[in-house]
Amino acid sequence: MTENLKPIWFITGCSTGFGRELSKMLLEDGYRVVVTARDPAKIADIVAGHSETGLALALNVDDPAQIASAVKAAQEKFGRIDVLVNNAGYGYLAAVEEGEDSEIRAMFETNVFGLAAMCRAVLPIMRARKSGTIVNISSMGGVCGFPGIGYYNATKFAVEGLSEAMAKELAPLGVKVLIVEPGPFRTDWAGRSLKTPKNAIDAYAETAVARRQATQAYSGTQAGDPVRGARAMIQAVEQKSPPLRLVLGSVAQDVISARTEAFLAELRAGRDVALACDFPKEEPPAGAMKFT
């Protein structure tokens, strides 16, 4: 594939973590990339030296006007968007009872509603071309619930359901969806970006509070390498038939596998109860013709 035929990527949340590494890697590989962040000063270095192939834009995905402006600027610069990476998001660690309404709603606004708004803004471009890929960054927390991160789990479970439905809607239209499920990586997620409740409840010391403390303590020492994770995402997008889900990191692989096996065991154990809840199947009247 020649350089001018390489897909045009649009990435949200590029100031740190996967967004930053993806943007740098793609630009170094000759792709055209729209690099966005709430504060464009934090991404200026990424596009430095890439004036023809890089475009840095201010974007808060909570703001519909900024979404519309950024998508328009991307089209004006490059003519289209081939790959949208919804990476913007953050964590709020609190037991369900500890949760503060304003913090919960703010996280949903970014992690779920902002992601959905970006999809709605870009999909008309992709549908018109009958091609494109939406990459939604979920988490192993979008598959497995953990004490102390229930609200974050809820945002990522929402991303999973939205993405799976969208994949089925878009498949006949030539647009693909990739759900990325990372485990712990050395990004800023567990560092400065992480939010916690103002008033911890002692009753959750052994569950939610303990997990919060452990998560903050291992920030910077996680097993996952964002550079290798970014490369895996690019390779998945470039596949002719990419998977619906891409699990990243050994921790996520082990945790999601164990959760899936436990879920299957519960399904099998509860099969008789599930089937018994249907209306009884009506038997045809005696002597009625049976069709095969």
C-alpha positions as CSV (number, residue, x, y, z in Angstrom):
1,M,0.0,0.0,0.0
2,T,1.5,3.3,-1.0
3,E,1.7,6.1,1.5
4,N,-1.1,8.3,0.0
5,L,-3.5,5.3,0.2
6,K,-3.0,4.7,3.9
7,P,-6.1,5.2,6.0
8,I,-6.7,8.5,7.8
9,W,-7.0,8.1,11.5
10,F,-8.9,10.4,14.0
11,I,-8.0,9.8,17.6
12,T,-9.5,11.3,20.8
13,G,-7.7,11.7,24.1
14,C,-4.1,11.9,22.8
15,S,-2.4,13.8,25.6
16,T,-1.3,10.6,27.3
17,G,-1.5,6.8,27.1
18,F,-2.8,4.8,24.2
19,G,-3.9,7.9,22.3
20,R,-0.4,9.5,22.4
21,E,1.4,6.3,21.5
22,L,-1.0,5.5,18.6
23,S,-0.6,9.0,17.2
24,K,3.1,9.0,17.4
25,M,3.4,5.5,15.8
26,L,1.0,6.2,13.0
27,L,2.7,9.5,12.1
28,E,6.1,7.8,12.1
29,D,4.7,5.1,9.8
30,G,3.4,7.7,7.3
31,Y,-0.3,7.8,8.1
32,R,-2.3,10.9,8.2
33,V,-3.6,11.5,11.7
34,V,-6.0,13.9,13.4
35,V,-4.6,14.2,17.0
36,T,-6.9,15.6,19.5
37,A,-7.0,16.5,23.2
38,R,-8.8,19.0,25.5
39,D,-5.6,21.0,25.7
40,P,-3.9,21.2,22.3
41,A,-0.7,22.4,23.9
42,K,-0.2,18.9,25.2
43,I,-0.2,17.3,21.8
44,A,1.8,19.9,19.8
45,D,4.9,17.9,20.1
46,I,3.3,14.9,18.6
47,V,2.6,16.6,15.3
48,A,5.8,18.6,15.2
49,G,7.6,17.9,11.9
50,H,4.4,16.3,10.4
51,S,2.7,19.4,9.0
52,E,1.4,17.5,5.9
53,T,0.3,14.4,7.7
54,G,-0.6,15.5,11.2
55,L,-3.4,17.8,12.5
56,A,-3.6,18.7,16.2
57,L,-7.0,19.9,17.3
58,A,-8.7,20.9,20.6
59,L,-11.5,18.5,21.4
60,N,-13.5,17.9,24.5
61,V,-15.9,15.0,23.6
62,D,-18.4,16.3,26.1
63,D,-18.9,19.4,23.8
64,P,-21.1,18.8,20.7
65,A,-19.9,22.0,19.1
66,Q,-16.2,21.0,19.5
67,I,-17.0,17.6,18.0
68,A,-18.6,19.1,15.0
69,S,-15.8,21.6,14.5
70,A,-13.1,18.9,14.8
71,V,-14.7,16.6,12.3
72,K,-15.2,19.4,9.9
73,A,-11.5,20.5,10.2
74,A,-10.4,16.9,9.6
75,Q,-12.5,16.7,6.4
76,E,-11.1,20.0,5.2
77,K,-7.5,18.9,5.8
78,F,-7.7,15.3,4.6
79,G,-11.0,14.9,2.8
80,R,-12.3,12.0,4.9
81,I,-11.9,9.9,8.1
82,D,-11.2,6.2,7.7
83,V,-10.5,5.1,11.3
84,L,-12.0,6.7,14.4
85,V,-10.4,5.8,17.7
86,N,-12.6,6.7,20.7
87,N,-9.9,6.7,23.3
88,A,-10.9,9.7,25.5
89,G,-12.0,8.6,28.9
90,Y,-11.0,8.2,32.5
91,G,-11.7,6.3,35.7
92,Y,-13.6,7.1,38.9
93,L,-13.0,4.6,41.7
94,A,-15.7,4.4,44.3
95,A,-17.9,1.8,45.9
96,V,-21.4,2.2,44.6
97,E,-22.5,3.7,48.0
98,E,-19.6,6.1,48.0
99,G,-20.4,7.4,44.5
100,E,-21.0,11.2,44.1
101,D,-23.7,12.0,41.6
102,S,-21.8,14.8,39.9
103,E,-18.7,12.6,39.4
104,I,-20.7,9.6,38.2
105,R,-22.5,11.7,35.6
106,A,-19.4,13.5,34.4
107,M,-17.6,10.1,33.8
108,F,-20.6,8.8,31.9
109,E,-20.7,12.0,29.9
110,T,-17.1,11.4,28.6
111,N,-16.8,7.6,28.6
112,V,-20.2,6.8,27.1
113,F,-22.1,9.9,25.7
114,G,-19.0,11.5,24.3
115,L,-18.0,8.3,22.6
116,A,-21.5,7.8,21.1
117,A,-21.5,11.4,19.9
118,M,-18.2,10.9,18.1
119,C,-19.6,7.9,16.4
120,R,-22.7,9.8,15.2
121,A,-20.5,12.6,13.9
122,V,-18.2,10.4,11.9
123,L,-20.5,7.6,10.7
124,P,-22.1,9.6,7.9
125,I,-18.6,10.0,6.3
126,M,-17.9,6.3,6.6
127,R,-21.3,5.3,5.3
128,A,-21.0,7.5,2.3
129,R,-17.7,5.7,1.4
130,K,-19.1,2.3,2.4
131,S,-15.9,1.7,4.4
132,G,-14.2,2.6,7.7
133,T,-13.5,1.3,11.2
134,I,-14.7,2.5,14.6
135,V,-12.3,1.6,17.4
136,N,-13.8,1.9,20.8
137,I,-11.5,1.6,23.8
138,S,-13.2,-0.4,26.4
139,S,-11.4,-2.3,29.2
140,M,-11.3,-5.7,30.9
141,G,-13.5,-3.7,33.2
142,G,-16.1,-3.8,30.4
143,V,-16.4,-7.5,30.8
144,C,-15.6,-8.1,34.5
145,G,-17.0,-6.2,37.5
146,F,-14.6,-5.4,40.3
147,P,-15.2,-4.0,43.8
148,G,-14.6,-0.3,44.0
149,I,-15.0,0.5,40.2
150,G,-18.6,-0.3,39.7
151,Y,-19.4,3.0,38.0
152,Y,-16.4,2.8,35.7
153,N,-17.5,-0.8,35.0
154,A,-20.9,0.5,34.1
155,T,-19.5,3.0,31.6
156,K,-17.4,0.3,29.9
157,F,-20.2,-2.3,29.9
158,A,-22.2,0.4,28.1
159,V,-19.4,0.8,25.5
160,E,-19.4,-3.0,25.0
161,G,-23.1,-3.2,24.4
162,L,-23.2,-0.1,22.2
163,S,-20.3,-1.3,20.1
164,E,-21.6,-4.9,19.7
165,A,-25.0,-3.5,18.5
166,M,-23.3,-1.0,16.2
167,A,-21.1,-3.7,14.7
168,K,-24.2,-5.6,13.6
169,E,-25.9,-2.4,12.3
170,L,-22.8,-1.4,10.3
171,A,-21.6,-4.7,8.9
172,P,-24.0,-4.5,5.8
173,L,-22.8,-0.9,5.2
174,G,-19.1,-1.8,4.9
175,V,-18.1,-0.2,8.3
176,K,-16.3,-2.3,10.9
177,V,-16.2,-2.0,14.7
178,L,-13.3,-3.1,17.0
179,I,-13.7,-3.2,20.8
180,V,-10.4,-3.0,22.6
181,E,-10.2,-4.5,26.1
182,P,-6.9,-3.6,27.8
183,G,-5.9,-4.8,31.2
184,P,-3.5,-2.7,33.4
185,F,-1.1,-0.7,31.2
186,R,1.5,1.9,32.0
187,T,-0.7,4.8,31.0
188,D,-1.9,7.7,33.2
189,W,-5.2,6.0,33.9
190,A,-4.3,5.0,37.4
191,G,-2.2,8.1,38.0
192,R,-3.2,11.7,37.6
193,S,-6.3,10.9,35.5
194,L,-7.9,8.8,38.2
195,K,-10.6,10.2,40.4
196,T,-11.7,9.0,43.8
197,P,-14.6,9.8,46.2
198,K,-14.1,12.6,48.7
199,N,-15.5,10.6,51.6
200,A,-14.5,7.0,51.9
201,I,-16.7,4.6,53.9
202,D,-14.9,2.4,56.3
203,A,-17.2,-0.5,55.8
204,Y,-15.6,-1.0,52.4
205,A,-12.0,-1.0,53.7
206,E,-11.5,-4.6,52.6
207,T,-13.1,-4.3,49.1
208,A,-13.5,-0.9,47.4
209,V,-10.9,1.0,49.4
210,A,-8.4,-1.8,49.3
211,R,-8.7,-2.0,45.5
212,R,-8.4,1.8,45.1
213,Q,-5.2,1.8,47.1
214,A,-3.8,-1.1,45.2
215,T,-4.6,0.5,41.8
216,Q,-3.0,3.8,42.8
217,A,0.1,2.0,44.2
218,Y,0.9,0.1,41.0
219,S,0.6,3.1,38.7
220,G,3.7,3.1,36.6
221,T,4.6,-0.6,37.2
222,Q,1.7,-2.3,35.3
223,A,2.6,-5.2,33.1
224,G,1.1,-3.7,29.9
225,D,3.3,-1.7,27.5
226,P,1.3,1.0,25.7
227,V,3.7,1.0,22.7
228,R,3.1,-2.8,22.1
229,G,-0.6,-2.3,22.8
230,A,-0.8,0.5,20.2
231,R,1.0,-1.6,17.6
232,A,-1.5,-4.5,18.2
233,M,-4.4,-2.1,17.6
234,I,-3.0,-0.9,14.3
235,Q,-2.4,-4.5,13.2
236,A,-5.9,-5.5,14.1
237,V,-7.4,-2.6,12.2
238,E,-5.3,-3.5,9.1
239,Q,-6.6,-7.0,9.0
240,K,-9.0,-7.8,6.2
241,S,-11.4,-9.3,8.8
242,P,-10.6,-7.8,12.2
243,P,-12.0,-9.4,15.3
244,L,-14.9,-7.7,17.1
245,R,-12.9,-7.8,20.4
246,L,-9.2,-7.3,20.9
247,V,-7.9,-8.2,24.4
248,L,-4.6,-6.6,25.4
249,G,-2.2,-7.7,28.0
250,S,-1.7,-10.9,30.0
251,V,-3.8,-9.8,33.0
252,A,-6.8,-9.0,30.8
253,Q,-6.4,-12.3,28.9
254,D,-6.3,-14.3,32.2
255,V,-9.1,-12.4,33.9
256,I,-11.5,-12.3,31.0
257,S,-10.9,-16.0,30.3
258,A,-11.6,-17.0,33.9
259,R,-14.8,-14.8,33.9
260,T,-16.0,-16.3,30.7
261,E,-15.5,-19.9,31.9
262,A,-17.3,-19.1,35.1
263,F,-20.2,-17.5,33.2
264,L,-20.4,-20.6,30.9
265,A,-20.5,-22.9,34.0
266,E,-23.4,-20.8,35.5
267,L,-25.3,-21.0,32.2
268,R,-25.0,-24.7,32.0
269,A,-26.0,-25.1,35.7
270,G,-29.0,-23.0,35.2
271,R,-30.2,-24.4,31.9
272,D,-33.1,-26.4,33.3
273,V,-34.4,-23.5,35.2
274,A,-34.2,-21.2,32.2
275,L,-36.0,-23.6,29.9
276,A,-38.7,-24.2,32.5
277,C,-39.8,-20.6,32.3
278,D,-41.2,-20.8,28.8
279,F,-44.8,-21.5,28.1
280,P,-45.2,-25.3,27.5
281,K,-45.0,-26.2,23.8
282,E,-48.4,-27.0,22.5
283,E,-48.7,-30.5,21.0
284,P,-50.7,-30.8,17.7
285,P,-54.2,-32.3,18.0
286,A,-54.4,-36.0,17.6
287,G,-54.6,-37.0,14.0
288,A,-53.4,-33.6,12.7
289,M,-51.0,-33.7,9.8
290,K,-47.3,-33.1,10.7
291,F,-45.1,-31.2,8.3
292,T,-41.3,-31.7,8.3
